């Protein structure tokens, strides 16, 4: 998958949205065409970075609501206390900071489509309110009692196992069935590796000639053996990294191996008894090198720890493309803990949206 169309106006065919000729890509395009014909709610399941927002855009663009508003909201990137206002709007003075009336995404998307990404991160009490909106097709702004009709198609997405979340009492089963009238599986890149050459060409299409890399047969073979834990997002970042470091060159398998593991050469923290075991680089955030106190000069340990912590938060958010739940996983933190630390260090929410 690739970056989606920003508007209907370019009339791009579905084949230019879902890149590749693998069986998985062809099946996905066929399913998009089928579900686009109706207004049924669709739930997209698949790993992070596989292109679920693009699929949602394609469903919107191929359907009867094409040309209307498409709104994408990452439920995992919005603080729990603000998500009701984001979705349904609020009246002036309804809470501290509500200095003016605000229209929510549902109301602003009337007639169009709303895409709720990372729906599995939504608070349980908000799940109840969302279910009521889906059943009644009405919204109530925070601080108001007036019900407003909305005509919105809802497409949701998650990389979580909602079956397990339902069993654990963390996700409402009735909401799952309401959101997932049609459940569509978005394949991982590992399940469509034959599309990698076409995806690389797509990511390079707007690059100047001297920035484009070529890959020999051994390099392409290595790319197709890689497990791609970050999926298409990881491949896109790989292509960009290759263009920066090796623009205009023909790369071999050794070059590709280094580019696929950019943190391998970075120093990591060690303890007095020996080096720390290094986890899989694809699942961790690179750790900054340890500082030693200069002779006769103390080191501000608290400040050093805070500096390292802030740096790692920025790195994790960058690797996760701003998805807070994914960044929290990379940092081995709870999502709420990461949000608290972001507030502590003044990391702006819009930087992680």
C-alpha positions in Angstrom: 0.0 0.0 0.0 1.0 3.6 -0.5 0.0 7.1 0.3 -3.7 7.6 -0.6 -5.3 10.2 -2.8 -5.9 13.5 -1.0 -9.0 14.2 -3.2 -11.2 12.5 -5.7 -10.2 15.0 -8.4 -7.1 13.2 -9.7 -9.3 10.3 -10.9 -6.5 7.8 -10.0 -7.6 4.2 -10.7 -7.8 1.7 -7.8 -4.8 0.0 -9.3 -2.7 3.0 -8.6 -3.7 3.1 -5.0 -3.2 -0.6 -4.1 0.2 -1.2 -5.7 1.2 -4.7 -6.9 0.0 -7.8 -8.8 0.2 -10.4 -6.1 -2.8 -12.5 -5.3 -3.1 -10.6 -2.0 -3.2 -7.2 -3.7 -5.6 -8.3 -6.3 -8.0 -9.8 -3.7 -7.8 -6.6 -1.7 -8.7 -4.5 -4.7 -11.7 -6.8 -5.4 -12.9 -6.6 -1.8 -12.6 -2.8 -1.9 -14.8 -2.6 -5.0 -17.4 -4.9 -3.4 -17.7 -3.1 -0.1 -17.6 0.4 -1.7 -21.0 -0.3 -3.3 -22.8 -0.2 0.0 -22.9 2.1 3.1 -22.3 -0.7 5.5 -19.8 -0.2 8.3 -16.4 -1.8 7.6 -13.7 -2.8 10.0 -10.2 -3.1 8.7 -7.9 -5.5 10.5 -4.2 -5.8 9.8 -0.7 -5.0 11.3 0.6 -1.5 11.8 2.0 0.1 8.7 0.0 -2.1 6.3 -2.0 0.7 4.8 -5.3 0.6 6.5 -6.0 4.3 6.1 -5.3 4.0 2.4 -7.8 1.2 2.1 -10.4 3.3 3.9 -9.8 6.2 1.5 -10.1 3.8 -1.4 -13.4 2.5 -0.2 -14.6 6.1 0.2 -13.4 7.1 -3.2 -14.8 4.1 -5.0 -18.2 4.5 -3.4 -21.3 6.6 -3.6 -19.8 9.1 -1.1 -16.9 10.0 -3.3 -16.3 13.7 -3.4 -17.8 14.2 0.1 -15.7 14.7 3.2 -13.3 12.0 4.3 -12.1 12.4 7.9 -9.4 10.2 9.5 -9.1 10.2 13.3 -6.5 8.2 15.2 -8.2 7.2 18.4 -4.9 6.2 19.9 -3.4 9.7 19.4 -6.2 11.6 21.2 -6.2 11.9 25.0 -9.2 10.0 26.5 -10.7 13.2 28.0 -10.7 14.9 24.6 -12.0 12.3 22.3 -15.7 12.9 22.9 -15.2 16.6 21.9 -13.1 15.6 18.9 -15.7 13.2 17.6 -19.0 15.0 18.6 -18.0 18.6 19.2 -18.7 20.9 22.2 -20.4 24.1 23.1 -18.7 27.2 24.4 -18.0 26.9 28.1 -18.8 23.2 28.3 -15.4 22.6 30.0 -12.2 24.4 30.8 -10.6 25.6 27.6 -13.8 25.4 25.6 -13.6 29.1 24.6 -15.8 28.7 21.5 -18.3 26.2 20.0 -16.6 23.4 18.0 -18.0 21.1 15.4 -16.9 17.5 15.8 -15.7 15.1 13.1 -19.0 13.3 12.8 -20.9 16.5 12.2 -18.2 17.9 9.9 -18.3 14.6 7.9 -22.0 14.6 7.3 -22.7 13.0 4.0 -19.2 11.5 3.8 -17.0 9.0 5.6 -15.3 8.9 8.9 -12.3 6.6 9.5 -11.6 5.7 13.1 -8.1 4.2 13.3 -6.9 2.3 16.3 -10.5 1.8 17.5 -9.2 -0.8 20.0 -7.6 2.0 22.0 -10.9 3.8 22.6 -12.0 4.1 26.3 -14.8 1.8 27.4 -17.1 4.7 28.3 -16.6 6.2 24.9 -17.5 2.9 23.3 -20.9 3.2 24.8 -21.4 6.7 23.3 -20.1 5.7 19.9 -22.5 2.7 19.8 -25.4 5.0 20.5 -24.4 7.3 17.7 -24.1 4.3 15.3 -27.5 3.0 16.3 -29.4 6.3 16.3 -27.4 8.3 13.7 -27.5 11.3 16.0 -24.8 13.1 18.0 -24.9 15.4 21.0 -22.2 18.0 21.4 -20.5 18.1 24.8 -22.3 20.7 26.9 -25.5 20.4 24.8 -28.7 18.4 25.0 -29.7 18.9 21.4 -29.6 15.8 19.2 -28.3 16.4 15.7 -28.8 13.9 12.8 -25.7 12.8 10.9 -25.4 10.7 7.8 -21.9 9.3 8.0 -20.3 6.0 6.8 -18.0 4.6 9.5 -14.9 2.7 8.6 -12.7 1.6 11.6 -9.4 -0.1 11.9 -7.3 -1.9 14.4 -4.1 -4.0 14.6 -5.3 -5.5 18.0 -7.0 -8.8 18.6 -10.4 -7.5 19.4 -11.6 -11.0 20.2 -9.2 -11.1 23.1 -10.2 -7.6 24.1 -13.9 -8.6 24.2 -13.1 -11.7 26.2 -11.1 -9.5 28.7 -14.0 -7.0 29.0 -12.0 -4.2 27.3 -14.1 -3.9 24.1 -17.8 -4.1 23.7 -19.0 -7.0 21.7 -22.1 -5.1 20.5 -19.9 -2.3 19.2 -17.7 -4.8 17.4 -20.7 -6.2 15.5 -22.0 -2.7 14.7 -18.6 -1.6 13.4 -17.7 -4.8 11.7 -20.7 -5.5 9.4 -18.0 -6.3 6.9 -14.5 -7.2 8.3 -11.7 -6.8 5.8 -8.2 -8.1 6.4 -5.4 -5.9 5.1 -2.4 -8.2 4.3 1.0 -7.6 5.7 3.9 -6.9 3.4 5.4 -10.2 4.3 2.4 -11.8 2.6 2.9 -9.9 -0.6 6.7 -9.6 -1.0 6.4 -10.0 -4.8 5.0 -6.5 -4.8 8.1 -5.0 -3.3 9.8 -4.0 -6.7 6.6 -2.2 -7.8 6.3 -0.5 -4.4 9.9 0.7 -4.6 9.2 2.2 -8.0 6.1 3.9 -6.7 8.0 5.4 -3.8 10.7 6.7 -6.1 8.3 8.1 -8.7 8.7 11.7 -7.6 12.4 11.6 -6.7 14.9 13.3 -8.9 16.9 10.9 -11.0 20.1 11.3 -8.9 18.3 10.3 -5.8 16.9 7.1 -7.1 18.7 3.9 -6.1 18.9 0.7 -8.1 19.0 -2.8 -6.5 20.9 -5.8 -8.0 19.4 -9.2 -7.9 21.0 -10.2 -4.6 19.7 -7.0 -3.0 16.1 -7.6 -4.2 16.3 -11.2 -3.0 17.3 -10.0 0.4 14.5 -7.4 0.5 12.0 -10.2 -0.4 13.4 -12.4 2.4 13.1 -9.6 5.1 10.1 -10.1 7.4 9.1 -6.4 7.3 7.7 -6.0 10.8 6.9 -2.3 9.9 5.2 -3.4 6.7 4.7 -0.9 3.8 5.6 2.0 6.2 8.9 0.4 6.9 9.6 -0.1 3.2 8.8 3.5 2.4 11.2 4.6 5.1 13.8 2.2 3.7 13.5 3.7 0.2 13.8 7.2 1.6 16.9 6.3 3.7 18.5 4.6 0.7 17.9 7.7 -1.5 19.5 10.0 1.1 22.6 7.8 1.7 23.1 6.2 -1.7 21.2 8.3 -4.3 22.1 7.3 -7.9 23.9 4.1 -6.8 23.3 0.4 -7.5 23.1 -1.3 -4.2 24.0 -4.9 -3.4 22.9 -7.2 -0.6 25.5 -5.8 1.9 24.3 -2.3 1.4 20.7 -3.4 1.8 21.6 -5.3 5.0 23.0 -2.2 6.6 20.0 -0.1 5.5 17.5 -2.5 6.9 19.2 -2.3 10.3 20.1 1.4 10.7 20.5 1.1 14.5 22.9 -1.8 14.5 26.0 0.4 14.6 24.6 2.7 17.3 26.2 2.4 20.8 24.0 1.0 23.5 24.0 1.3 27.3 26.1 -1.3 29.1 26.3 -2.4 32.7 29.5 -2.9 34.8 29.2 -6.7 34.5 29.2 -6.7 30.7 27.2 -5.6 27.7 23.5 -5.6 27.7 21.9 -8.2 25.3 20.7 -6.3 22.2 17.0 -7.1 21.3 15.8 -7.3 17.7 16.4 -3.8 16.3 13.1 -3.8 14.6 11.3 -4.1 17.9 13.2 -1.5 19.9 14.1 2.1 20.1 17.9 2.9 19.8 19.5 3.9 23.1 21.8 6.9 23.5 25.4 6.3 24.6 26.1 6.6 28.3 27.8 9.8 29.6 30.6 9.6 32.2 31.2 12.3 34.7 34.3 14.5 33.9 37.0 14.2 36.5 36.2 16.5 39.4 32.9 17.5 38.0 29.5 16.1 39.1 26.9 15.0 36.6 23.2 16.0 37.0 21.8 12.5 36.9 18.2 13.6 37.0 18.7 15.9 34.0 20.6 13.3 32.1 17.9 10.7 32.6 15.2 13.2 31.6 17.2 14.1 28.5 17.6 10.5 27.4 13.9 9.8 28.2 12.8 12.8 26.1 15.0 11.7 23.2 13.7 8.2 23.2 10.1 9.4 23.3 10.8 11.5 20.1 12.5 8.5 18.5 9.7 6.2 19.3 7.0 8.6 18.1 9.0 9.0 14.9 9.3 5.3 14.3 5.6 4.8 15.1 4.5 7.6 12.8 2.9 9.3 15.7 0.8 6.4 16.8 0.9 6.7 20.6 -0.1 3.1 21.3 2.7 1.8 19.0 5.3 4.2 20.4 4.3 3.0 23.9 4.9 -0.6 22.8 8.3 0.3 21.5 9.2 2.0 24.8 7.6 -0.9 26.9 5.3 1.6 28.5 1.5 1.8 29.0 -0.1 4.2 26.6 -1.4 6.3 29.5 2.2 6.5 31.0 3.6 7.7 27.7 0.9 10.4 27.4 1.8 11.6 31.0 5.4 11.8 30.0 4.6 13.7 26.8 2.7 16.2 28.9 5.6 16.4 31.4 8.1 17.2 28.7 5.8 19.4 26.7 5.7 17.1 23.6 2.8 18.6 21.7 -0.1 16.3 20.8 -0.2 17.5 17.2 3.4 16.2 16.8 2.1 12.7 17.5 -1.2 12.8 15.7 
